């Protein structure tokens, strides 16, 4: 489930969406190959609204950081299996120390391992929230699992994910 190849840029637009926009322009000009058209068609199946559960981690992770990432992944897979299947919920692992991820780390004020929940609408991040209690619940795994599940469920049920906004 670790989708490290999908990136979100600092402007809040999903990298894949930018690719689709370029592809749509090319399609209008009749320049796309069959393979590109198939990829474009697959992109059109992306839900209008998605919740991206994004765990920012360091390049070298300690055992606790690995455990936290695995626990987040377990919650997403166990509690949101249907939403993952439909693409409404996605889990991303982002190495914030990798230079290719510098802009996104800066955009979300990442300075250490952090769980961020993004509310994506029509391919753009409309709001986001840092799940700030994750690290205080390490070792209290039942409370950790409930907290992560509650944060994701709250994002799914709300009209806006948080009081944070991109670029803030």
C-alpha positions in Angstrom: 0.0 0.0 0.0 3.0 2.3 0.3 2.6 4.7 -2.6 5.8 6.6 -2.5 5.7 7.4 -6.2 2.6 9.6 -5.9 3.5 13.2 -4.8 1.6 16.2 -3.8 3.2 19.5 -4.7 3.4 22.5 -2.5 0.5 24.3 -4.3 -1.8 21.5 -3.1 -2.4 20.0 -6.5 -1.9 16.3 -6.9 1.1 15.5 -9.2 -1.1 13.1 -11.2 -3.7 15.7 -11.8 -1.1 18.0 -13.4 -0.2 15.1 -15.7 -3.8 14.6 -16.6 -4.3 18.3 -17.4 -1.4 18.2 -19.8 -2.7 14.9 -21.2 -6.2 16.4 -21.7 -4.7 19.3 -23.7 -2.7 16.9 -25.8 -5.8 14.8 -26.3 -7.7 17.8 -27.7 -5.0 18.2 -30.2 -5.1 14.5 -31.1 -1.5 13.9 -29.9 -2.1 11.1 -27.4 -1.2 7.5 -28.0 -3.6 4.7 -27.1 -1.6 4.1 -24.0 -1.9 7.7 -22.9 -5.6 7.7 -23.5 -6.0 4.6 -21.4 -4.1 6.3 -18.6 -6.2 9.5 -18.9 -9.4 7.4 -18.8 -8.2 5.7 -15.6 -7.6 9.1 -14.0 -11.2 10.1 -14.7 -12.2 7.4 -12.2 -10.6 9.3 -9.3 -13.3 10.4 -6.8 -14.1 14.1 -6.7 -13.2 14.1 -3.0 -10.4 12.2 -1.4 -8.9 12.0 2.1 -5.1 11.5 1.8 -3.6 10.2 5.0 0.0 11.3 4.6 2.8 10.1 7.0 5.9 12.2 6.6 9.0 10.3 7.8 12.7 10.7 7.8 15.0 8.9 5.3 16.4 6.8 8.1 13.7 5.6 10.5 14.2 4.4 14.1 12.2 1.3 15.3 9.5 3.6 16.8 9.0 5.5 13.6 8.7 2.3 11.7 6.2 1.1 14.2 4.1 4.3 14.0 4.1 4.0 10.1 3.0 0.4 10.3 0.3 1.2 12.9 -1.1 4.0 10.7 -1.1 1.7 7.7 -2.9 -1.0 9.8 -5.6 1.4 10.8 -6.2 2.6 7.2 -6.3 -0.9 5.8 -8.5 -2.4 8.6 -10.9 0.4 9.2 -11.2 2.0 5.8 -10.8 -0.9 3.4 -13.9 0.0 1.3 -12.8 3.6 1.0 -9.3 2.6 0.1 -10.8 0.2 -2.6 -12.8 3.1 -4.1 -10.0 5.6 -3.9 -11.8 7.8 -1.4 -9.0 7.2 1.2 -5.4 6.9 0.3 -2.3 6.4 2.4 1.0 8.0 1.4 4.4 7.7 2.9 6.6 10.7 2.2 10.3 11.0 3.0 10.4 14.7 4.0 14.2 14.7 4.0 14.4 13.7 0.3 15.1 16.8 -1.7 12.3 15.9 -4.2 9.8 16.3 -1.4 11.2 19.6 0.0 8.4 21.8 -1.3 5.6 19.6 0.1 7.4 19.4 3.5 7.7 23.2 3.6 4.1 23.6 2.6 2.9 21.5 5.5 5.5 22.8 7.9 7.1 19.4 8.4 10.2 19.4 10.6 9.9 15.9 12.0 7.8 12.7 11.5 4.2 13.9 11.2 0.8 12.5 10.2 -1.1 15.0 8.0 -4.7 14.4 6.8 -5.5 16.2 3.5 -8.9 16.9 2.2 -8.6 16.8 -1.6 -11.5 18.1 -3.7 -11.4 18.2 -7.5 -7.7 17.4 -7.4 -6.7 20.3 -5.1 -6.1 20.3 -1.3 -8.9 22.2 0.1 -7.8 21.8 3.7 -5.5 19.8 5.9 -4.9 18.9 9.5 -1.9 17.7 11.5 -2.8 14.7 13.7 -0.8 16.2 16.6 -1.5 13.5 19.3 0.1 10.6 17.3 3.5 10.8 19.1 2.0 11.3 22.6 0.0 8.0 22.1 3.0 5.9 21.1 3.0 2.9 23.4 -0.7 3.3 24.2 -1.6 1.5 21.0 -5.3 1.0 21.6 -5.7 4.8 22.1 -3.3 5.4 19.2 -5.5 3.3 16.8 -8.7 4.9 18.0 -7.2 8.4 17.6 -6.0 7.8 14.0 -9.3 6.2 13.1 -11.2 9.1 14.6 -9.1 11.7 12.8 -9.7 10.0 9.4 -13.3 9.4 10.1 -13.8 13.0 11.1 -12.2 14.1 7.9 -14.4 11.9 5.9 -17.6 13.2 7.6 -16.8 16.9 7.7 -17.3 19.5 5.1 -13.9 20.9 5.9 -11.0 18.8 7.4 -9.5 21.4 9.6 -8.9 25.0 10.5 -5.6 24.8 8.6 -5.4 25.7 4.9 -2.8 25.1 2.3 0.0 27.7 2.4 -0.8 28.7 5.9 
